[in-house]
Amino acid sequence: DVKVTQSSRYLVKRTGEKVFLECVQDMDHENMFWYRQDPGLGLRLIYFSYDVKMKEKGDIPEGYSVSREKKERFSLILESASTNQTSMYLCASSTNLAGSTDTQYFGPGTRLTVL
Amino acid sequence: KNEVEQSPQNLTAQEGEFITINCSYSVGISALHWLQQHPGGGIVSLFMLSSGKKKHGRLIATINIQEKHSSLHITASHPRDSAVYICAVSPNDYKLSFGAGTTVTVRA
């Protein structure tokens, strides 16, 4: 079974703090994704990575950065957390099938509260 | 306007009832996904389909590419089917566009 794990289920941080959310997958997937999920808005893509050290902005990258130094690990960084970044953050991974798309496998999510 | 629209937003059913959730999309796609999210839980992929119909247990997913429409049916619904069901489409690359989700509550 594909396993995608996230470093924390719940996190509380203060405004202005630097926040790291970590995601690890064990299926040697090329693609990894970071989403945030807010009521009524669904999932929105923040960043995705299609290879080590490669990244691409999603729909809402402002206020976030990412790091992918190893294939299995994709980190989301909030340089200076703000209250409007309070949300559920979900990581996902998928294989890289040329010319098609594959199922994305999701982690359990991190519920981040910024006070 | 969102590329993916789901209806209804919320649905309550009695145990045993037949449930249908609809998804319409406005872009060309290579595949459509149905996902399930239980309260407090992660997201699980139920189906990925690009044509026709797929069945898994009591769940059936259909897609009509010409009409840009898909439906997810739950037969003989059970309280454990209570979850958020999310439709997502792949517009020909590795990314997904998601609907806002349908919250299904099945009462015993």
Chai-1 contact restraints between the chains, C-beta under 6 A:
chainA,res_idxA,chainB,res_idxB,connection_type,confidence,min_distance_angstrom,max_distance_angstrom,comment,restraint_id
A,N31,B,Y94,contact,1.0,0.0,6.0,A-B,restraint_1
A,G42,B,F98,contact,1.0,0.0,6.0,A-B,restraint_2
A,G42,B,G99,contact,1.0,0.0,6.0,A-B,restraint_3
A,G42,B,A100,contact,1.0,0.0,6.0,A-B,restraint_4
A,G42,B,G101,contact,1.0,0.0,6.0,A-B,restraint_5
A,L43,B,F98,contact,1.0,0.0,6.0,A-B,restraint_6
A,T101,B,S30,contact,1.0,0.0,6.0,A-B,restraint_7
A,T101,B,A31,contact,1.0,0.0,6.0,A-B,restraint_8
A,T101,B,S90,contact,1.0,0.0,6.0,A-B,restraint_9
A,T103,B,S45,contact,1.0,0.0,6.0,A-B,restraint_10
A,T103,B,M48,contact,1.0,0.0,6.0,A-B,restraint_11
A,F106,B,G42,contact,1.0,0.0,6.0,A-B,restraint_12
A,F106,B,I43,contact,1.0,0.0,6.0,A-B,restraint_13
A,G107,B,G42,contact,1.0,0.0,6.0,A-B,restraint_14
A,P108,B,G42,contact,1.0,0.0,6.0,A-B,restraint_15
A,G109,B,G42,contact,1.0,0.0,6.0,A-B,restraint_16
